[in-house]
Amino acid sequence: KHGINAEYGEFQTFQHYFKQINLRFPFIMSHKPSTALVQYLEDKANEIRCLSIECTNASKSGHPTSCMSAADVLSVLFFNEMRYTNEEPRHPSSDRFILSKGHAAPGLYSAWCAAGLFDKEKLLTLRKIDSDLEGHPTPRLNFIDAATGSLGQGLSVAAGMAYIGKYIEKASYRTYCMIGDGESAEGSIWEALSFASHYKLDNLVAIFDINRLGQSEAAPLQHQMDVYRARVEAFGFHAMVVDGHSVEEILKAFEEAKSVKNKPSALICKTFKGQGGSEVADKLNFHGKALNAQSEKILAEIKGRMHGADVVPRPAMIDDAPRVEDLPIKIKSDIDYKLGTKLATRLAYGHALVKLGEACDRVVVLDADTKNSTFALKFKDVFPDRFIECFIAEQNMVGVALGCGARRRTIPFCSTFATFFTRAMDQIRMAAVSQSHLNMAGSHCGVSIGEDGPSQMALEDIAAFRAIPNLVYFYPSDAVSTVRAVELAANYPCMTFIRTSRPETTVIYGADEQFEIGKAMIVKSSPTDKVLVIGCGITLESAMGAYSTLAGEGTNIRVMDPFTVKPLDCEAVVKNARECGGRVVTVEDHYPQGGLGEAVAGALSSADFITNQKILAVREIPRSGPPAVLLDMFGISANKVADAVREMTK
């Protein structure tokens, strides 16, 4: 106030005073919403409350009180703020909404029902076995972009969407994300806040539903709204504390957010769990419970507050997002690696990204401050506008990548050391539930990285990623197969993981070699092969070294490169094992549990002949040392493969 007085001097009237404030700070003094609009939105909020109670009653489960706290914000969003079309909820130009507090799904479904997307009869199928209105949102529904419910993940997805809208598509659509106060304890929320602030995502609005109560007790900060504001502001957001049950305050806050430039906005809404029902409002022990016993009285209480207001039209969608064609992508530039030369597959990954970026302008690449090691830097050097640095926040990177790929707007590839992806396994698990087209590349696998030691060695990733539904796990062994893995990943409709290696490996494939998902390559064979040896990446080098040693001793072995560990070419494994007398050696730079050896054992379990398999893998926590020494120390070197074959054939 003093600053304004100093600039404008004394004002003759309060009207003149407020006029000058509005000139200087136009976002503060938005017009007062009409009584008709306020009453209409209050009615819609109460309709959402009633529908949430009714559908959870029908399913005898759900989280109605969590919906009741959010109803006023949902009403303002769906009936005044957001621009969208019921005819195509995931229209490229429509505003995006992510319900990070996914347990409030009945409230979201009720909002869409009230908006006319589907009827109440469908809403009442909530949680039924034949209904897509599941307990938490999934993209089985045409109005859901990402599955939520594993808390703390939605804001990262929303930030990815907002990034694409602002920097790639340069479109008008805005992105909104509702976050529960309990889930704000998750570190991934703060990773996402930091990312959104760094990239000045002024088209993103985070909405914190501060309803005070968690599942089993009060949330840590309860209603300390000043603390929430200070924390969110410290992360670079324009923060507004509002009464989350005042439609008028919510309207003004959203209007203010649209005026803020070069920083994202946050509504910190003081709400009460169970708002609208005096018997349950702000009371514990109602989380995740239908209100059957109390519902008749609560519904009457809520309906008694409704105005019967006339409909107020919501704003029209601005259709300015570019159209994209989801066509097959083929690398057009030559693959000019010479047979017999050595090149690390992580470097080939960087080359492949550039070739893919040349072929398709929808390719975007993300990294977690390892781009000079994963060689995603190669892509950034050529296409800086399509590279997103996510810094050391792998959980957020995966969520942002999911958001980037939502609605098939882009084709995202994200990379870091393979072992660091394990800290984002919940995000990866939820990306599968989201039916995401998310491509990941993990470098620095296994003991072969050498002196950096066990904290940097990915030795669990095959097991972890094999468990992810519909994910393809590529493990290329040379530069050519790495390029083809990247190309195939870009065209695969679900998730992929590409395991790249730090050491150089020999180029064994010609540029014209054809690769397929789930199709193994036979690298060495003869009619007199005694043992089938299967290796990937650096351990294919071990297999090839053993091949040469054993050939000099008069023993022939067959060498297989699976190319994809998932899906494994089970038919080829069984066929070639049969031709080698049922004797199989697998060798992997990975722990034995869940790795290549166990995948092969699973394939051999269907064989109608007796098999004998040896699994060579890293069987204890490793240590720092030269790569060649470590390979031998932990039993996966060429010498160890040769020893296993000799023992099997003696």
C-alpha positions as CSV (number, residue, x, y, z in Angstrom):
1,K,0.0,0.0,0.0
2,H,2.7,2.5,0.9
3,G,4.5,1.8,-2.5
4,I,1.3,2.5,-4.3
5,N,0.7,5.7,-2.3
6,A,4.3,6.8,-3.0
7,E,3.8,6.4,-6.8
8,Y,0.3,7.8,-7.1
9,G,0.1,10.3,-4.3
10,E,-3.1,11.0,-2.4
11,F,-6.4,9.8,-3.9
12,Q,-9.6,11.8,-3.7
13,T,-11.8,8.8,-3.5
14,F,-11.7,5.1,-2.7
15,Q,-12.9,4.5,-6.3
16,H,-9.9,6.4,-7.7
17,Y,-7.6,4.4,-5.3
18,F,-8.9,1.0,-6.5
19,K,-8.8,2.1,-10.1
20,Q,-5.1,2.9,-9.8
21,I,-4.4,-0.5,-8.1
22,N,-6.2,-2.2,-11.0
23,L,-4.1,-0.3,-13.5
24,R,-0.9,-1.4,-11.9
25,F,-2.0,-4.9,-10.8
26,P,-4.7,-5.9,-13.2
27,F,-4.8,-9.5,-12.0
28,I,-5.9,-8.5,-8.5
29,M,-9.1,-6.7,-9.3
30,S,-11.0,-9.0,-11.7
31,H,-14.7,-8.2,-12.2
32,K,-17.1,-9.5,-9.6
33,P,-18.8,-12.7,-10.9
34,S,-22.6,-12.4,-11.4
35,T,-25.0,-13.8,-8.8
36,A,-26.4,-16.0,-11.6
37,L,-23.0,-17.5,-12.3
38,V,-22.2,-18.0,-8.6
39,Q,-25.5,-19.7,-7.9
40,Y,-25.2,-21.9,-11.0
41,L,-21.7,-23.1,-10.0
42,E,-22.8,-23.7,-6.4
43,D,-25.6,-25.8,-7.7
44,K,-23.2,-27.8,-9.9
45,A,-20.9,-28.3,-6.9
46,N,-23.7,-29.7,-4.8
47,E,-24.9,-31.8,-7.7
48,I,-21.3,-33.3,-7.8
49,R,-21.5,-34.0,-4.1
50,C,-24.8,-35.7,-4.4
51,L,-23.7,-37.8,-7.4
52,S,-20.5,-38.8,-5.6
53,I,-22.5,-40.0,-2.6
54,E,-25.0,-41.9,-4.8
55,C,-22.5,-43.7,-7.0
56,T,-20.3,-44.7,-4.0
57,N,-23.5,-46.0,-2.3
58,A,-24.3,-48.0,-5.3
59,S,-20.8,-49.6,-5.3
60,K,-20.8,-49.9,-1.5
61,S,-17.2,-48.4,-1.6
62,G,-15.2,-45.4,-2.6
63,H,-14.2,-42.1,-1.2
64,P,-17.2,-39.7,-1.2
65,T,-15.8,-37.4,1.5
66,S,-12.7,-36.7,-0.5
67,C,-15.0,-35.8,-3.4
68,M,-17.1,-33.5,-1.3
69,S,-14.1,-31.4,-0.3
70,A,-13.2,-30.9,-4.0
71,A,-16.6,-30.3,-5.4
72,D,-16.6,-26.5,-5.5
73,V,-13.3,-26.5,-7.4
74,L,-14.5,-29.2,-9.8
75,S,-17.6,-27.2,-10.4
76,V,-15.7,-24.0,-11.3
77,L,-13.3,-26.0,-13.5
78,F,-15.8,-28.0,-15.5
79,F,-18.6,-25.4,-15.8
80,N,-16.7,-22.1,-16.2
81,E,-12.9,-22.3,-16.3
82,M,-11.9,-25.2,-18.6
83,R,-12.4,-25.3,-22.4
84,Y,-13.3,-28.7,-23.8
85,T,-15.8,-30.6,-25.9
86,N,-17.9,-33.5,-24.8
87,E,-17.8,-34.8,-28.4
88,E,-14.0,-35.4,-28.0
89,P,-12.8,-35.1,-24.4
90,R,-9.2,-35.7,-25.4
91,H,-9.3,-33.2,-28.3
92,P,-5.8,-31.9,-29.1
93,S,-6.9,-28.3,-28.2
94,S,-8.9,-29.0,-25.1
95,D,-7.7,-28.0,-21.6
96,R,-6.1,-30.8,-19.6
97,F,-7.1,-32.0,-16.1
98,I,-5.2,-34.5,-14.0
99,L,-6.7,-35.7,-10.8
100,S,-3.5,-36.5,-8.9
101,K,-5.6,-37.4,-5.8
102,G,-7.1,-40.3,-7.8
103,H,-9.2,-41.7,-4.9
104,A,-11.5,-38.8,-5.6
105,A,-12.4,-40.4,-8.9
106,P,-16.2,-40.5,-8.1
107,G,-16.1,-36.7,-7.9
108,L,-14.4,-36.5,-11.3
109,Y,-16.8,-39.0,-12.8
110,S,-19.7,-37.0,-11.3
111,A,-18.4,-33.8,-12.8
112,W,-18.3,-35.4,-16.3
113,C,-21.8,-36.9,-15.7
114,A,-23.1,-33.5,-14.7
115,A,-21.5,-32.0,-17.8
116,G,-23.5,-34.4,-19.9
117,L,-20.7,-36.8,-21.1
118,F,-22.7,-39.8,-19.9
119,D,-25.9,-40.4,-17.9
120,K,-26.4,-41.2,-14.3
121,E,-27.2,-44.8,-15.0
122,K,-23.7,-45.3,-16.2
123,L,-22.3,-43.4,-13.2
124,L,-24.0,-45.8,-10.9
125,T,-21.9,-48.7,-12.4
126,L,-18.9,-47.3,-10.5
127,R,-16.5,-50.1,-9.6
128,K,-18.5,-52.8,-11.2
129,I,-16.6,-55.6,-13.0
130,D,-18.0,-54.6,-16.4
131,S,-17.6,-50.8,-15.9
132,D,-14.7,-48.6,-16.9
133,L,-15.5,-46.3,-14.1
134,E,-12.9,-47.9,-11.9
135,G,-12.0,-47.1,-8.3
136,H,-9.2,-44.8,-9.5
137,P,-9.0,-43.2,-13.0
138,T,-7.5,-45.1,-15.9
139,P,-7.3,-44.2,-19.7
140,R,-9.8,-46.9,-20.4
141,L,-12.1,-43.9,-20.1
142,N,-12.0,-41.4,-23.0
143,F,-11.6,-38.4,-20.7
144,I,-8.6,-39.7,-18.7
145,D,-5.0,-39.0,-19.9
146,A,-3.1,-40.7,-17.2
147,A,-3.9,-43.3,-14.5
148,T,-3.6,-41.8,-11.0
149,G,-4.2,-43.1,-7.5
150,S,-0.7,-44.0,-6.5
151,L,-0.3,-40.6,-4.9
152,G,2.2,-37.9,-5.7
153,Q,2.5,-38.5,-9.5
154,G,-0.1,-36.3,-11.2
155,L,1.7,-33.0,-11.1
156,S,4.6,-34.4,-13.1
157,V,2.3,-35.6,-15.8
158,A,0.5,-32.3,-15.9
159,A,3.9,-30.5,-16.1
160,G,4.8,-32.6,-19.1
161,M,1.5,-31.7,-20.8
162,A,2.0,-28.1,-20.0
163,Y,5.6,-28.1,-21.3
164,I,4.4,-29.5,-24.7
165,G,1.6,-27.0,-24.9
166,K,3.9,-24.0,-24.2
167,Y,7.1,-24.9,-26.0
168,I,6.4,-27.6,-28.6
169,E,2.8,-26.9,-29.8
170,K,2.6,-23.3,-28.7
171,A,-1.1,-23.8,-28.2
172,S,-3.7,-22.0,-26.0
173,Y,-4.8,-25.0,-23.9
174,R,-4.1,-24.9,-20.2
175,T,-3.4,-27.7,-17.8
176,Y,-4.9,-28.2,-14.3
177,C,-3.9,-30.6,-11.6
178,M,-5.7,-31.3,-8.4
179,I,-3.4,-32.5,-5.5
180,G,-4.4,-33.7,-2.1
181,D,-2.8,-32.3,1.0
182,G,-1.8,-35.8,2.2
183,E,-0.1,-36.6,-1.0
184,S,1.9,-33.4,-0.9
185,A,4.2,-35.2,1.5
186,E,5.5,-37.1,-1.6
187,G,8.8,-35.8,-2.8
188,S,7.8,-36.2,-6.4
189,I,5.3,-33.4,-5.9
190,W,8.1,-31.1,-5.1
191,E,10.3,-32.4,-7.9
192,A,7.4,-31.4,-10.2
193,L,7.0,-28.0,-8.7
194,S,10.7,-27.3,-9.2
195,F,10.5,-28.5,-12.8
196,A,7.4,-26.4,-13.6
197,S,8.9,-23.3,-12.0
198,H,12.3,-23.7,-13.8
199,Y,10.5,-23.9,-17.2
200,K,8.1,-21.0,-16.4
201,L,5.0,-23.0,-17.2
202,D,2.5,-20.2,-16.9
203,N,-0.1,-22.5,-18.6
204,L,-0.1,-24.8,-15.6
205,V,-2.3,-24.5,-12.4
206,A,-1.7,-26.7,-9.4
207,I,-4.7,-27.0,-7.1
208,F,-4.0,-28.1,-3.6
209,D,-7.2,-29.5,-1.9
210,I,-6.2,-28.8,1.8
211,N,-9.0,-30.7,3.5
212,R,-7.0,-31.3,6.7
213,L,-7.6,-35.0,7.1
214,G,-5.6,-38.0,5.8
215,Q,-6.7,-41.6,5.7
216,S,-6.0,-42.5,9.3
217,E,-5.2,-39.2,11.0
218,A,-4.9,-35.5,10.3
219,A,-2.4,-34.4,7.6
220,P,0.8,-33.0,9.1
221,L,0.1,-29.3,8.4
222,Q,-3.6,-29.6,8.8
223,H,-4.9,-26.0,7.9
224,Q,-1.6,-24.1,8.3
225,M,-2.3,-22.3,5.0
226,D,0.5,-19.8,5.5
227,V,3.0,-22.7,5.6
228,Y,1.6,-24.2,2.4
229,R,1.8,-20.8,0.7
230,A,5.4,-20.2,1.8
231,R,6.5,-23.6,0.6
232,V,4.8,-23.4,-2.8
233,E,6.1,-19.8,-3.3
234,A,9.6,-21.0,-2.4
235,F,9.4,-23.4,-5.3
236,G,8.7,-20.5,-7.7
237,F,4.9,-20.6,-8.0
238,H,2.4,-17.8,-7.9
239,A,0.5,-19.0,-4.8
240,M,-3.1,-18.0,-3.9
241,V,-4.7,-19.1,-0.7
242,V,-8.5,-19.3,-1.2
243,D,-11.6,-20.6,0.6
244,G,-12.1,-23.8,-1.4
245,H,-15.8,-23.7,-0.7
246,S,-16.3,-20.2,-2.0
247,V,-17.1,-20.3,-5.7
248,E,-16.5,-16.6,-6.0
249,E,-13.0,-16.8,-4.5
250,I,-12.1,-19.8,-6.8
251,L,-13.4,-17.9,-9.8
252,K,-11.2,-14.9,-9.0
253,A,-8.2,-17.1,-8.4
254,F,-8.4,-18.8,-11.7
255,E,-8.9,-15.5,-13.4
256,E,-5.8,-14.2,-11.6
257,A,-3.8,-17.3,-12.7
258,K,-4.5,-16.5,-16.3
259,S,-2.9,-13.1,-15.9
260,V,0.4,-14.4,-14.4
261,K,3.2,-14.7,-16.8
262,N,6.4,-16.7,-16.7
263,K,5.6,-18.7,-13.7
264,P,3.0,-21.4,-12.9
265,S,0.2,-20.7,-10.5
266,A,-1.2,-22.6,-7.5
267,L,-4.5,-22.4,-5.8
268,I,-4.1,-23.5,-2.1
269,C,-7.7,-24.3,-1.2
270,K,-8.8,-24.5,2.4
271,T,-11.5,-27.1,2.4
272,F,-13.2,-29.6,4.7
273,K,-13.4,-33.3,4.0
274,G,-17.1,-34.3,3.7
275,Q,-18.1,-30.6,3.2
276,G,-21.9,-30.4,2.8
277,G,-22.8,-33.1,5.2
278,S,-22.8,-31.9,8.8
279,E,-22.5,-35.5,10.2
280,V,-19.3,-36.2,8.3
281,A,-17.6,-32.9,7.6
282,D,-14.1,-32.5,9.0
283,K,-14.4,-35.8,10.9
284,L,-12.1,-38.8,10.9
285,N,-12.9,-42.4,10.1
286,F,-15.0,-41.7,7.0
287,H,-12.1,-42.0,4.5
288,G,-12.8,-44.6,1.8
289,K,-16.3,-45.4,3.0
290,A,-19.6,-45.1,1.3
291,L,-22.1,-43.1,3.4
292,N,-25.0,-45.5,3.1
293,A,-26.2,-45.1,6.8
294,Q,-25.9,-41.3,6.8
295,S,-26.6,-40.6,3.1
296,E,-30.3,-39.9,3.2
297,K,-29.9,-37.1,5.7
298,I,-26.8,-35.7,4.0
299,L,-28.4,-35.7,0.5
300,A,-31.4,-33.9,1.8
301,E,-29.1,-31.4,3.5
302,I,-27.1,-30.7,0.3
303,K,-30.2,-30.5,-1.9
304,G,-31.7,-28.1,0.5
305,R,-29.0,-25.6,-0.4
306,M,-29.5,-25.7,-4.2
307,H,-30.8,-22.6,-5.9
308,G,-32.3,-24.1,-9.1
309,A,-30.2,-21.6,-11.0
310,D,-30.3,-21.3,-14.8
311,V,-27.5,-22.7,-16.9
312,V,-24.6,-20.3,-17.6
313,P,-22.7,-21.4,-20.8
314,R,-19.0,-22.1,-20.3
315,P,-16.3,-20.7,-22.6
316,A,-15.7,-22.2,-26.0
317,M,-12.5,-24.2,-26.8
318,I,-9.8,-22.5,-28.8
319,D,-8.9,-25.0,-31.5
320,D,-5.3,-24.0,-32.3
321,A,-3.3,-27.1,-31.4
322,P,-1.5,-28.6,-34.4
323,R,-2.7,-31.8,-35.9
324,V,-0.3,-34.7,-35.8
325,E,-0.3,-37.8,-37.9
326,D,0.5,-41.0,-36.1
327,L,2.4,-42.6,-38.9
328,P,5.1,-45.2,-38.9
329,I,8.6,-43.7,-38.4
330,K,11.5,-44.9,-40.4
331,I,15.1,-43.8,-40.0
332,K,16.1,-42.5,-43.4
333,S,19.8,-41.6,-43.0
334,D,22.5,-44.3,-43.5
335,I,23.8,-46.5,-40.7
336,D,27.5,-46.3,-41.4
337,Y,29.1,-48.6,-38.8
338,K,31.8,-50.9,-40.1
339,L,31.8,-54.6,-39.3
340,G,34.5,-55.4,-36.8
341,T,34.8,-51.9,-35.4
342,K,34.1,-51.2,-31.7
343,L,31.5,-48.7,-30.4
344,A,29.6,-48.4,-27.2
345,T,25.9,-49.0,-27.5
346,R,25.2,-45.9,-25.4
347,L,26.9,-43.8,-28.0
348,A,24.9,-45.5,-30.8
349,Y,21.8,-44.6,-28.8
350,G,22.7,-41.0,-29.1
351,H,23.3,-41.4,-32.8
352,A,20.0,-43.2,-33.2
353,L,18.1,-40.4,-31.5
354,V,19.5,-37.8,-33.9
355,K,18.5,-40.0,-36.9
356,L,15.0,-40.5,-35.4
357,G,14.7,-36.8,-34.8
358,E,15.5,-36.1,-38.4
359,A,12.8,-38.5,-39.5
360,C,10.1,-37.2,-37.2
361,D,9.6,-33.8,-35.5
362,R,7.4,-35.4,-32.8
363,V,10.4,-37.0,-31.1
364,V,11.3,-35.4,-27.8
365,V,14.2,-36.5,-25.6
366,L,14.4,-36.1,-21.8
367,D,17.4,-36.8,-19.5
368,A,18.2,-36.5,-15.8
369,D,21.6,-34.6,-16.0
370,T,23.4,-37.6,-17.5
371,K,23.1,-36.6,-21.1
372,N,26.9,-36.6,-21.6
373,S,27.0,-40.2,-20.4
374,T,23.8,-41.6,-22.0
375,F,24.7,-39.6,-25.1
376,A,21.3,-38.0,-25.3
377,L,23.4,-34.9,-25.6
378,K,23.8,-35.8,-29.3
379,F,20.1,-35.1,-29.7
380,K,20.3,-31.9,-27.8
381,D,23.1,-30.6,-30.0
382,V,21.0,-31.0,-33.1
383,F,17.5,-30.4,-31.7
384,P,17.8,-28.2,-28.6
385,D,14.2,-27.1,-28.8
386,R,13.0,-30.7,-28.5
387,F,15.3,-31.7,-25.6
388,I,14.1,-31.4,-22.0
389,E,16.6,-31.5,-19.2
390,C,14.9,-32.9,-16.1
391,F,17.9,-32.7,-13.8
392,I,18.5,-35.2,-11.0
393,A,14.8,-36.1,-10.4
394,E,14.1,-39.4,-12.1
395,Q,10.6,-39.9,-10.7
396,N,9.6,-36.5,-12.1
397,M,11.3,-37.2,-15.4
398,V,9.3,-40.4,-16.0
399,G,6.1,-38.5,-15.1
400,V,6.9,-35.6,-17.3
401,A,7.7,-38.0,-20.2
402,L,4.3,-39.7,-19.7
403,G,2.7,-36.3,-19.9
404,C,4.7,-35.4,-23.0
405,G,3.4,-38.5,-24.8
406,A,-0.2,-38.2,-23.6
407,R,-2.8,-38.0,-26.4
408,R,0.1,-39.2,-28.7
409,R,1.2,-35.6,-29.1
410,T,4.9,-36.5,-29.0
411,I,7.1,-39.6,-29.0
412,P,9.2,-39.3,-25.8
413,F,12.5,-41.0,-25.0
414,C,13.9,-40.5,-21.5
415,S,17.3,-41.6,-20.4
416,T,19.6,-41.9,-17.3
417,F,21.8,-44.6,-15.8
418,A,19.7,-47.8,-15.8
419,T,20.0,-48.2,-12.0
420,F,18.5,-44.8,-11.4
421,F,15.3,-45.8,-13.1
422,T,14.6,-48.2,-10.2
423,R,13.8,-45.2,-8.0
424,A,11.0,-44.4,-10.4
425,M,9.5,-47.9,-10.6
426,D,6.2,-46.8,-9.2
427,Q,5.9,-44.1,-11.9
428,I,6.9,-46.7,-14.5
429,R,4.3,-49.2,-13.1
430,M,1.6,-46.5,-13.3
431,A,2.7,-45.5,-16.8
432,A,1.8,-49.1,-17.8
433,V,-1.6,-48.7,-16.2
434,S,-1.8,-45.4,-18.2
435,Q,-1.3,-47.3,-21.5
436,S,1.6,-44.9,-22.1
437,H,3.8,-44.7,-25.1
438,L,6.9,-44.1,-22.9
439,N,10.4,-45.1,-24.1
440,M,13.3,-45.4,-21.6
441,A,16.9,-46.0,-22.2
442,G,19.2,-47.0,-19.3
443,S,23.0,-47.0,-19.7
444,H,25.8,-48.1,-17.4
445,C,24.6,-51.6,-16.8
446,G,26.2,-54.3,-14.7
447,V,29.7,-54.8,-13.4
448,S,31.1,-54.0,-16.8
449,I,31.0,-50.2,-16.0
450,G,34.1,-50.8,-13.9
451,E,35.6,-48.5,-11.3
452,D,32.4,-46.5,-10.5
453,G,31.3,-49.4,-8.2
454,P,28.1,-51.1,-7.2
455,S,26.0,-48.0,-6.5
456,Q,26.1,-47.2,-10.3
457,M,25.7,-50.7,-11.6
458,A,22.3,-51.7,-12.8
459,L,21.9,-55.4,-11.8
460,E,18.2,-55.5,-11.0
461,D,16.6,-53.8,-14.0
462,I,15.9,-56.8,-16.2
463,A,13.9,-58.4,-13.4
464,A,12.0,-55.1,-12.7
465,F,11.1,-54.3,-16.3
466,R,10.2,-57.8,-17.2
467,A,7.4,-57.5,-14.7
468,I,5.8,-54.4,-16.4
469,P,2.8,-55.4,-18.6
470,N,3.2,-54.8,-22.4
471,L,6.7,-53.4,-22.0
472,V,9.3,-54.4,-24.6
473,Y,12.8,-54.8,-23.1
474,F,15.5,-54.3,-25.8
475,Y,19.1,-55.4,-25.0
476,P,21.1,-54.5,-28.1
477,S,24.6,-56.0,-28.4
478,D,26.1,-53.7,-31.0
479,A,25.7,-50.3,-32.6
480,V,23.5,-51.4,-35.5
481,S,21.1,-53.3,-33.3
482,T,20.9,-50.3,-31.0
483,V,19.8,-48.0,-33.8
484,R,17.2,-50.5,-34.9
485,A,16.0,-50.9,-31.3
486,V,15.4,-47.1,-31.1
487,E,13.5,-47.2,-34.4
488,L,11.3,-50.1,-33.3
489,A,10.7,-48.4,-29.9
490,A,9.4,-45.3,-31.6
491,N,6.8,-47.3,-33.5
492,Y,5.8,-49.6,-30.6
493,P,2.4,-48.4,-29.1
494,C,3.2,-49.2,-25.5
495,M,6.3,-48.8,-23.2
496,T,9.9,-49.8,-24.0
497,F,13.2,-50.0,-22.2
498,I,16.5,-50.1,-24.0
499,R,19.5,-51.3,-22.0
500,T,22.8,-49.8,-23.3
501,S,26.3,-50.5,-22.2
502,R,29.3,-48.4,-21.2
503,P,32.1,-50.5,-22.7
504,E,32.6,-50.7,-26.5
505,T,31.3,-53.8,-28.2
506,T,32.1,-55.1,-31.6
507,V,29.8,-54.3,-34.6
508,I,28.6,-57.7,-35.7
509,Y,25.6,-56.7,-37.9
510,G,25.5,-55.2,-41.3
511,A,23.5,-52.0,-41.9
512,D,20.8,-53.9,-43.8
513,E,20.2,-56.5,-41.1
514,Q,16.5,-56.8,-40.2
515,F,15.4,-56.8,-36.6
516,E,12.1,-57.6,-35.1
517,I,10.6,-57.4,-31.6
518,G,10.7,-60.9,-30.1
519,K,13.0,-62.2,-32.8
520,A,16.4,-63.6,-31.7
521,M,19.5,-63.5,-33.9
522,I,21.8,-66.5,-34.3
523,V,25.3,-65.1,-34.5
524,K,27.4,-68.3,-34.8
525,S,26.2,-71.8,-35.7
526,S,27.2,-75.1,-37.2
527,P,25.6,-78.6,-37.7
528,T,27.9,-79.9,-34.9
529,D,27.1,-77.4,-32.1
530,K,27.3,-78.9,-28.6
531,V,25.9,-76.1,-26.5
532,L,23.6,-73.1,-27.1
533,V,25.2,-70.0,-25.5
534,I,22.9,-67.0,-25.0
535,G,24.3,-63.6,-24.1
536,C,23.3,-59.9,-24.5
537,G,25.3,-56.7,-24.8
538,I,28.7,-57.1,-23.1
539,T,28.1,-60.8,-22.4
540,L,27.5,-61.5,-26.1
541,E,31.1,-60.4,-26.3
542,S,31.9,-63.0,-23.7
543,A,30.0,-65.6,-25.7
544,M,31.9,-64.7,-28.8
545,G,35.3,-64.9,-27.0
546,A,34.3,-68.4,-25.7
547,Y,33.3,-69.4,-29.2
548,S,36.8,-68.6,-30.6
549,T,38.6,-70.4,-27.7
550,L,36.4,-73.5,-27.8
551,A,36.6,-73.7,-31.6
552,G,40.4,-73.9,-31.3
553,E,39.8,-76.9,-29.0
554,G,37.5,-78.6,-31.5
555,T,34.2,-77.8,-29.7
556,N,31.5,-75.9,-31.6
557,I,29.0,-73.8,-29.8
558,R,25.9,-71.9,-31.1
559,V,25.7,-68.2,-30.1
560,M,22.3,-66.5,-29.8
561,D,21.6,-62.8,-29.3
562,P,18.0,-62.5,-28.0
563,F,17.8,-58.7,-29.0
564,T,14.7,-58.5,-26.8
565,V,14.7,-60.2,-23.4
566,K,11.0,-59.4,-23.3
567,P,9.3,-60.7,-25.3
568,L,11.9,-63.5,-25.5
569,D,12.0,-65.5,-28.7
570,C,10.9,-68.7,-26.9
571,E,10.4,-70.6,-30.2
572,A,14.0,-69.9,-31.2
573,V,15.3,-70.8,-27.7
574,V,13.6,-74.2,-27.7
575,K,14.5,-75.0,-31.4
576,N,18.2,-74.2,-31.0
577,A,18.4,-75.9,-27.6
578,R,17.0,-79.1,-29.2
579,E,19.6,-78.9,-32.0
580,C,22.4,-78.5,-29.4
581,G,21.3,-81.6,-27.4
582,G,19.3,-79.7,-24.8
583,R,22.5,-78.0,-23.4
584,V,22.2,-74.3,-22.7
585,V,24.4,-71.7,-21.1
586,T,23.1,-68.2,-20.4
587,V,25.4,-65.4,-19.4
588,E,24.3,-62.0,-18.2
589,D,25.6,-58.9,-16.5
590,H,22.8,-58.9,-14.0
591,Y,21.8,-60.7,-10.8
592,P,20.3,-64.2,-11.5
593,Q,16.9,-63.4,-10.1
594,G,14.5,-62.4,-12.8
595,G,17.2,-62.0,-15.5
596,L,18.0,-63.5,-18.8
597,G,18.7,-66.9,-17.4
598,E,15.4,-67.2,-15.7
599,A,13.6,-65.9,-18.8
600,V,15.3,-68.7,-20.9
601,A,14.5,-71.2,-18.2
602,G,10.8,-70.3,-18.5
603,A,11.0,-70.8,-22.3
604,L,12.7,-74.2,-21.8
605,S,10.0,-75.3,-19.3
606,S,7.7,-76.0,-22.3
607,A,10.3,-78.2,-24.1
608,D,9.4,-81.8,-24.8
609,F,13.0,-82.9,-24.3
610,I,15.4,-83.0,-21.4
611,T,17.4,-79.8,-21.0
612,N,20.5,-78.9,-19.0
613,Q,21.0,-75.2,-18.3
614,K,23.7,-73.2,-16.6
615,I,23.0,-69.6,-15.6
616,L,26.1,-67.4,-15.4
617,A,25.2,-64.2,-13.6
618,V,26.5,-61.8,-10.9
619,R,25.8,-63.7,-7.7
620,E,27.0,-61.3,-5.0
621,I,27.2,-57.5,-4.5
622,P,30.1,-56.4,-6.7
623,R,32.9,-53.9,-6.1
624,S,35.0,-51.3,-8.0
625,G,37.6,-52.5,-10.4
626,P,38.7,-52.7,-14.1
627,P,35.8,-54.0,-16.3
628,A,37.6,-57.1,-17.6
629,V,38.7,-58.1,-14.1
630,L,35.2,-57.7,-12.7
631,L,33.7,-59.8,-15.6
632,D,36.0,-62.6,-14.7
633,M,35.7,-62.1,-10.9
634,F,31.9,-62.4,-11.1
635,G,31.8,-65.3,-13.5
636,I,30.6,-63.8,-16.8
637,S,33.8,-63.4,-18.8
638,A,34.7,-65.4,-21.9
639,N,36.9,-67.7,-19.9
640,K,34.0,-68.5,-17.5
641,V,31.7,-69.2,-20.4
642,A,34.2,-71.5,-21.9
643,D,34.6,-73.3,-18.5
644,A,30.8,-73.8,-18.3
645,V,30.7,-75.3,-21.8
646,R,33.6,-77.6,-21.0
647,E,31.9,-78.8,-17.8
648,M,28.7,-79.4,-19.6
649,T,30.3,-81.4,-22.4
650,K,32.9,-83.4,-20.5
